[in-house]
Amino acid sequence: MRTLAQSLYADSTFGVEHELPRAGSALENPYVYDSSARELKAMAERGLVEVTREQSHVAGDDQLIDHLSFRRLR
């Protein structure tokens, strides 16, 4: 079974910027969104994607990613 980030990666087009969706998806929960965004950032460290935009905010004691766009490289 794939994670949300893996599914988005697999469905993305090479070289095209994609935004990690939020509203109207399973990623509406800020902690689920953050987890998927961090998984995409880990994919960037492995050279699979390039993170093109990222925003985060503080929620209590946590720094949460609330916007992420990426471009698939491989």
N, C-alpha and C positions, 0 to 999 in steps of 0.2 A: 504494500500500500504506500502510495506517495504522500508526501506532505504537501501543503498548499504551495509552498515556495517551489518545490520540485515540479509540481504540476504547471505552475506559471512559467517556469523555466522551459519545460518541455514544449509548451504551447506557444512560446515566444518565437519571433522571427529574428534571424541573425541580423545584427547591425542596426536594428530598429529600437528606438527608446520605448520602453514600456513602464507604466506606472503600476506599482503595487496597489490594487484596488482597495477601497475602504467601505464606503457607504453601500448598503444593499448586498453585502457579502458576509461570509463567515469572519472576515477580518475587521468587522465593526468594533469588536472588543479591543481596546487599546493594547492589552497584553498579548493577544493573539497576533495582532498586527506587528507589534514589536518583535515577537518571536520569529515570524516569517521574514521580516526585514533583516534581522540578524542572521538568519539562515542564508539569505541572498548575499549578505556581506561576506559570509564565510565562503560562498561560491566565488565571490570576487577575489578573495585571497588565493583561491586555487586557479584563477585565471579563466573561469567559465563565463563570468559576466563582468561588466564595468558599472559601478554605481555612478550615476550621472547627477543625481540630486538626492539630498537627504536633509530632513529636518527632525528635530527632537524637542521634547519638552520635559519638564520635571513634574512627576506625579508622586507626591509624598516624598519618599526616600529614593525613588526610582527615576532614572533617566530613560524615557521611552521614545523610540523612533515613531513618529506619527506621519511621515511622508517619505517615500523612497521611490526613485525611478532608476531603471537600470537598462543596460544594453547587452544583449547576448553576444558573446564572442566566439563560443564553440558550441 
